[in-house]
Amino acid sequence: MGTPLTAHFLGGCPIGADAESGVIDPYHRLYGHPGISVVDGSAVSANLGVNPSLTITAQAERAMSFWPNKGEGDPRPAQGEAYRRLPAVAPRKPAVPEDAFGALRLPFLGMPPVPPKAKR
């Protein structure tokens, strides 16, 4: 066939600038249903031709990075307003300790260096 294929069902909720062009907005909020976000494979907009798990994870992490902490205002523009690039919301109580290798570091400045493998 010459076309990349995947056996995974993807793309049932395309991202669009408005309800006419998509099911969810660029921040993964479902149009017409405040409070519902779509962060699974249905938000992947194209057939990747490979296992989509890392793409789904990356999109979900990006969407969750904009959620406000409890009691804080929502930094995302209202639905219907133009898309704008936002910084990630820093968690008040991160689940991973701040001094851990895998800790969230904001702003994202590329990939952290991976320590060399210990010699045996």
C-alpha positions as CSV (number, residue, x, y, z in Angstrom):
1,M,0.0,0.0,0.0
2,G,2.9,2.4,0.7
3,T,0.9,4.2,3.5
4,P,1.8,4.0,7.2
5,L,-0.9,2.2,9.1
6,T,-1.8,1.6,12.7
7,A,-4.3,-0.8,14.2
8,H,-5.2,1.9,16.8
9,F,-8.4,3.9,16.5
10,L,-7.5,7.6,16.5
11,G,-8.9,11.0,15.7
12,G,-12.6,10.8,16.8
13,C,-12.3,14.2,18.5
14,P,-10.2,16.5,16.3
15,I,-8.7,19.7,17.6
16,G,-10.2,22.8,16.0
17,A,-10.2,26.6,16.4
18,D,-14.0,26.5,17.0
19,A,-16.9,24.0,17.3
20,E,-17.4,24.2,13.5
21,S,-13.9,22.9,12.8
22,G,-13.3,20.5,15.7
23,V,-14.7,18.7,18.7
24,I,-12.1,20.0,21.2
25,D,-10.2,23.3,21.5
26,P,-6.4,23.5,21.4
27,Y,-6.4,23.0,25.2
28,H,-8.3,19.7,24.8
29,R,-11.6,21.1,26.3
30,L,-14.8,19.7,24.7
31,Y,-16.8,22.4,22.9
32,G,-20.2,23.0,24.4
33,H,-19.5,21.0,27.6
34,P,-17.5,23.0,30.1
35,G,-15.3,21.0,32.5
36,I,-14.8,18.0,30.1
37,S,-11.4,17.5,28.6
38,V,-10.4,14.8,26.0
39,V,-6.9,13.6,26.5
40,D,-6.8,10.1,24.8
41,G,-6.2,8.8,21.4
42,S,-9.3,10.4,20.0
43,A,-7.5,13.8,20.1
44,V,-4.6,12.5,17.9
45,S,-5.3,14.2,14.6
46,A,-3.6,11.9,12.1
47,N,-2.6,8.3,11.6
48,L,0.9,8.1,12.9
49,G,1.9,4.8,11.4
50,V,3.5,3.7,14.7
51,N,2.2,2.9,18.2
52,P,0.6,6.1,19.3
53,S,1.2,5.7,23.1
54,L,4.0,8.3,23.4
55,T,2.1,10.8,21.3
56,I,-1.0,10.3,23.4
57,T,1.0,10.7,26.6
58,A,2.7,13.9,25.3
59,Q,-0.6,15.5,24.3
60,A,-2.2,14.5,27.7
61,E,0.8,16.0,29.6
62,R,0.6,19.2,27.6
63,A,-3.2,19.5,28.2
64,M,-2.8,18.8,32.0
65,S,0.1,21.3,32.3
66,F,-2.4,24.2,31.7
67,W,-4.9,23.1,34.4
68,P,-4.9,25.5,37.3
69,N,-4.1,24.5,40.8
70,K,-7.2,24.2,43.1
71,G,-8.4,27.7,44.0
72,E,-6.4,29.5,41.2
73,G,-7.8,31.1,38.1
74,D,-7.7,29.3,34.8
75,P,-4.9,30.7,32.6
76,R,-6.4,29.3,29.4
77,P,-8.4,31.7,27.2
78,A,-12.2,31.2,27.2
79,Q,-13.5,28.9,24.4
80,G,-14.1,30.9,21.3
81,E,-11.1,33.2,21.9
82,A,-8.0,32.9,19.8
83,Y,-5.3,30.4,20.7
84,R,-2.3,31.7,22.5
85,R,0.8,30.0,23.7
86,L,0.8,29.6,27.5
87,P,3.5,28.7,30.0
88,A,2.8,25.5,32.0
89,V,1.2,26.0,35.4
90,A,3.6,25.0,38.2
91,P,2.1,22.6,40.7
92,R,1.8,23.8,44.3
93,K,2.2,20.3,45.7
94,P,4.1,18.2,43.1
95,A,3.8,14.4,43.4
96,V,7.4,13.9,42.5
97,P,9.9,15.5,45.0
98,E,11.6,18.7,43.6
99,D,15.1,17.2,44.0
100,A,14.3,13.9,42.2
101,F,15.9,13.3,38.8
102,G,12.4,13.0,37.2
103,A,11.0,16.2,38.8
104,L,9.0,18.7,36.8
105,R,11.3,21.6,35.9
106,L,9.6,24.7,34.5
107,P,10.0,26.3,32.2
108,F,10.8,23.5,29.9
109,L,14.3,24.1,28.5
110,G,14.9,21.0,26.5
111,M,15.8,17.5,27.7
112,P,17.8,17.2,30.9
113,P,21.1,15.4,30.6
114,V,20.9,11.7,31.4
115,P,23.5,10.6,33.9
116,P,26.0,8.1,32.6
117,K,25.4,4.4,33.3
118,A,27.2,3.2,36.3
119,K,30.3,1.0,35.5
120,R,30.3,-2.4,37.0
